[in-house]
Amino acid sequence: MSRPISSPVVLRVATGARSARIVQAGHERLIVTYSVRDDIAYVLTPPGEDPAAVLRAARLVLPDDTYEDLASHLGVSADWASE
């Protein structure tokens, strides 16, 4: 049984002419999904999840600009895997 999502945070990350929307909330498993229609990334993570693990999951579903916005929010370089 999964616990309810608590305290979701909607982040608006200004990137040039657009503003990415990232919804981040606590959850028992790592889940990253993206709504093309709404241009919103949803990131559900256990407390203290490694940012690199979040980005590995996000790389599979997010468009490049939203992925870069998320990496910036997590404090990790978008090209962390090549470092």
C-alpha positions as CSV (number, residue, x, y, z in Angstrom):
1,M,0.0,0.0,0.0
2,S,1.5,3.3,-1.0
3,R,1.4,6.3,1.3
4,P,-0.3,9.5,0.2
5,I,1.7,12.1,-1.6
6,S,2.5,14.9,0.8
7,S,3.3,18.5,0.3
8,P,3.7,18.7,-3.5
9,V,5.8,21.6,-4.6
10,V,5.3,23.3,-8.0
11,L,8.5,24.9,-9.2
12,R,8.6,27.4,-12.0
13,V,12.1,27.5,-13.6
14,A,12.6,30.4,-15.9
15,T,14.5,29.4,-19.0
16,G,14.6,32.2,-21.6
17,A,11.2,32.7,-23.1
18,R,9.5,29.8,-21.2
19,S,8.9,28.7,-17.7
20,A,9.2,25.0,-17.0
21,R,6.8,23.5,-14.4
22,I,8.1,20.7,-12.2
23,V,5.9,19.2,-9.5
24,Q,8.0,17.5,-6.8
25,A,6.6,15.5,-3.9
26,G,7.6,12.8,-1.5
27,H,6.7,9.2,-2.3
28,E,7.9,5.7,-1.3
29,R,9.3,5.0,-4.8
30,L,11.1,7.1,-7.5
31,I,8.7,8.0,-10.2
32,V,9.2,10.6,-13.0
33,T,6.5,11.3,-15.6
34,Y,5.8,14.1,-18.0
35,S,2.5,15.6,-19.3
36,V,3.1,16.7,-22.9
37,R,-0.3,18.5,-23.0
38,D,0.4,20.5,-19.8
39,D,4.2,20.7,-20.2
40,I,4.6,19.6,-16.5
41,A,7.2,17.2,-15.1
42,Y,6.0,15.2,-12.1
43,V,8.8,13.9,-9.8
44,L,7.9,11.7,-6.9
45,T,10.9,10.6,-4.7
46,P,11.6,9.0,-1.4
47,P,13.2,11.4,1.1
48,G,16.9,11.8,0.5
49,E,16.9,10.2,-3.0
50,D,20.2,10.6,-4.9
51,P,19.8,13.3,-7.5
52,A,21.7,11.2,-10.0
53,A,19.1,8.4,-9.6
54,V,16.3,11.0,-10.3
55,L,18.1,12.2,-13.4
56,R,18.6,8.7,-14.7
57,A,14.9,8.1,-14.5
58,A,14.1,11.6,-15.8
59,R,16.4,11.2,-18.9
60,L,13.9,8.5,-20.2
61,V,10.8,10.7,-20.2
62,L,11.6,14.4,-20.1
63,P,12.3,16.7,-23.1
64,D,15.9,18.2,-23.0
65,D,15.0,21.6,-21.8
66,T,12.8,20.3,-18.9
67,Y,15.5,17.7,-18.1
68,E,18.0,20.6,-17.8
69,D,15.6,22.6,-15.6
70,L,15.2,19.6,-13.3
71,A,19.0,19.0,-13.1
72,S,19.5,22.7,-12.2
73,H,16.8,22.4,-9.5
74,L,18.5,19.3,-8.1
75,G,21.9,21.1,-8.1
76,V,23.4,18.6,-10.5
77,S,24.9,19.3,-13.9
78,A,22.6,18.1,-16.8
79,D,25.7,16.3,-18.2
80,W,26.6,14.7,-14.9
81,A,26.9,11.2,-16.5
82,S,29.8,12.4,-18.7
83,E,31.7,14.0,-15.9
